[in-house]
């Protein structure tokens, strides 16, 4: 139709302009210039060039502390596409940027997923010097993540990896969270994990919280009622702090809630969940079914005895 499409050339020149602005110290200006290009819709650019452009947009947005826009742009990156072998370097770059974002947002589970994605890259797997730190970070962040189905699935997934056997302290740390036993803080692996650069102040405190919450869930599996003093003794915590953790787990919005009640005058913690009408009805139906089964079995035995009695006559 007599038209010339120069979108790719425009995008390349825009990137050069952004580089110039960044070199001059105008990071915000460079980010603003680069954001104007929606390269994901350009057909003239190959996928590597598009991905590289998107990663630059994310990097500059985070450099100017615009984390919301950086996250929006990250959604344009096709996670399946970056798994291609020839794009491995871009995949690692992308997840490094995501690590910066999730660190800022304090999202340990997403951080663990990002470190795990880097760990699974063939180029990283080939050298223990590169994969060991990635796997260690994955384990620590998984353990510091709030308990839910996604977290526990990922824990089992990581435990199945043979390379975890080469870092036994981290494997035993992860096993605490899939074993129905109380793992009192500080953990036996405390000295080993505190050497990791991640385990400073905030993340270490978060890991301690997860260990205590795990211990409370273990107690809830074995007890329906327990004295608050005894629970505090098992957790090796003051009574007030024990109540604080229980309350947080009951009202939690970030992890699977615990069903518990505290009778403070009697100093008793009850872990029996309150039944709704449907639960009562289901229990009644099960009881009736069991009763009818027993009646039928009894009738059969009586009939059998009558037949034997008649046969003897």
Secondary structure, 3 states (H helix, E strand, C coil): CCCCCCHHHHHHHHHHHHHHHHHCCCHHHHHHHHHCCCHHHCCCCCHHHHHHHHHHHHHHHHHCCCHHHHHHHHCCCCCCHHHCHHHHHHHHHHHHHHHHHHHHHCCHHHHHHHHHHHHCCHHHHCCHHHHHHHHHHHHHHHHCCCCCHHHHHHHHHHHCCHHHHHCHHHHHHHHHHHCCCCCCCCCCCHHHHCCCCCCCHHHHHHHHHHHHHHHHHHHHHHCCEEEHHHHHHHHCCCHHHHHHHHHHHHCCCCCCCCCCEEECCCCEEECCCCCCHHHHHHHHHHHHHHHHHHHHHHHHHHHHHHHHHHHHC
